[in-house]
């Protein structure tokens, strides 16, 4: 059995064994479900690639080559190194 303690702020720490078993990482979102017996179930919200495919696409945006993207990344890294 794994236990967690509720803080004054209403927060809990999910035991490490549970986090590892569910593959949870900092920033992951969880869904809490309360059933008719007042039992709480929680499950990670998992997004599949198909769920987010095309979210960044904007039809009015001009396409950019990989070479141009690489050049922009190199330029930004140079600027941040200064």
C-alpha beads as a LAMMPS data file, in Angstrom:
LAMMPS data file: protein, C-alpha beads

82 atoms
81 bonds

1 atom types
1 bond types

-500.0 500.0 xlo xhi
-500.0 500.0 ylo yhi
-500.0 500.0 zlo zhi

Masses

1 110.0

Atoms # bond

1 1 1 0.000 0.000 0.000
2 1 1 1.256 3.480 -0.867
3 1 1 0.273 6.466 1.276
4 1 1 0.385 10.215 0.708
5 1 1 -0.191 13.087 3.132
6 1 1 -2.304 16.142 2.267
7 1 1 -0.602 19.503 2.950
8 1 1 -2.259 22.708 4.185
9 1 1 -2.325 23.853 0.556
10 1 1 -4.224 20.739 -0.557
11 1 1 -1.192 19.191 -2.249
12 1 1 0.069 15.628 -2.108
13 1 1 3.283 13.952 -3.183
14 1 1 2.634 10.867 -5.257
15 1 1 4.899 8.088 -3.970
16 1 1 7.905 7.367 -6.176
17 1 1 6.866 3.762 -6.837
18 1 1 3.484 4.956 -8.131
19 1 1 5.081 7.664 -10.320
20 1 1 7.481 5.127 -11.790
21 1 1 4.765 2.544 -12.361
22 1 1 2.600 5.068 -14.244
23 1 1 5.518 6.722 -16.018
24 1 1 4.724 10.118 -14.490
25 1 1 7.089 13.059 -14.831
26 1 1 7.078 16.637 -13.510
27 1 1 4.510 18.681 -15.412
28 1 1 2.321 15.711 -16.349
29 1 1 -1.403 16.257 -15.906
30 1 1 -3.678 13.896 -14.000
31 1 1 -7.429 13.387 -14.182
32 1 1 -9.282 12.690 -10.922
33 1 1 -12.497 10.676 -11.098
34 1 1 -14.862 10.324 -8.127
35 1 1 -17.170 7.312 -8.374
36 1 1 -20.519 6.794 -6.674
37 1 1 -18.819 5.135 -3.673
38 1 1 -16.789 8.321 -3.050
39 1 1 -13.638 6.561 -4.194
40 1 1 -11.153 8.620 -6.147
41 1 1 -9.345 7.240 -9.158
42 1 1 -6.675 9.176 -10.965
43 1 1 -5.068 8.580 -14.294
44 1 1 -2.477 10.407 -16.343
45 1 1 -3.729 12.400 -19.292
46 1 1 -1.809 10.996 -22.221
47 1 1 -1.665 12.703 -25.578
48 1 1 -0.896 10.685 -28.653
49 1 1 0.932 12.147 -31.623
50 1 1 -2.292 11.913 -33.609
51 1 1 -4.040 14.121 -31.005
52 1 1 -1.630 17.006 -31.550
53 1 1 -0.742 16.497 -35.219
54 1 1 -1.161 19.701 -37.188
55 1 1 -1.627 21.986 -34.168
56 1 1 1.320 24.159 -35.219
57 1 1 0.276 24.358 -38.871
58 1 1 -0.841 27.768 -40.076
59 1 1 -1.922 27.873 -43.694
60 1 1 -0.844 31.509 -44.114
61 1 1 2.701 30.843 -42.837
62 1 1 5.473 30.489 -45.408
63 1 1 7.345 27.158 -45.273
64 1 1 11.002 27.180 -44.214
65 1 1 13.722 24.768 -45.293
66 1 1 15.626 22.631 -42.802
67 1 1 18.789 24.508 -43.809
68 1 1 17.150 27.836 -42.908
69 1 1 15.916 26.414 -39.587
70 1 1 19.425 25.167 -38.744
71 1 1 20.895 28.578 -39.589
72 1 1 18.331 30.360 -37.381
73 1 1 19.073 28.000 -34.471
74 1 1 22.836 28.567 -34.840
75 1 1 22.311 32.335 -34.927
76 1 1 20.147 32.251 -31.790
77 1 1 22.718 30.133 -29.967
78 1 1 25.455 32.648 -30.877
79 1 1 23.295 35.514 -29.578
80 1 1 22.603 33.751 -26.283
81 1 1 26.272 32.847 -25.777
82 1 1 27.218 36.561 -25.679

Bonds

1 1 1 2
2 1 2 3
3 1 3 4
4 1 4 5
5 1 5 6
6 1 6 7
7 1 7 8
8 1 8 9
9 1 9 10
10 1 10 11
11 1 11 12
12 1 12 13
13 1 13 14
14 1 14 15
15 1 15 16
16 1 16 17
17 1 17 18
18 1 18 19
19 1 19 20
20 1 20 21
21 1 21 22
22 1 22 23
23 1 23 24
24 1 24 25
25 1 25 26
26 1 26 27
27 1 27 28
28 1 28 29
29 1 29 30
30 1 30 31
31 1 31 32
32 1 32 33
33 1 33 34
34 1 34 35
35 1 35 36
36 1 36 37
37 1 37 38
38 1 38 39
39 1 39 40
40 1 40 41
41 1 41 42
42 1 42 43
43 1 43 44
44 1 44 45
45 1 45 46
46 1 46 47
47 1 47 48
48 1 48 49
49 1 49 50
50 1 50 51
51 1 51 52
52 1 52 53
53 1 53 54
54 1 54 55
55 1 55 56
56 1 56 57
57 1 57 58
58 1 58 59
59 1 59 60
60 1 60 61
61 1 61 62
62 1 62 63
63 1 63 64
64 1 64 65
65 1 65 66
66 1 66 67
67 1 67 68
68 1 68 69
69 1 69 70
70 1 70 71
71 1 71 72
72 1 72 73
73 1 73 74
74 1 74 75
75 1 75 76
76 1 76 77
77 1 77 78
78 1 78 79
79 1 79 80
80 1 80 81
81 1 81 82
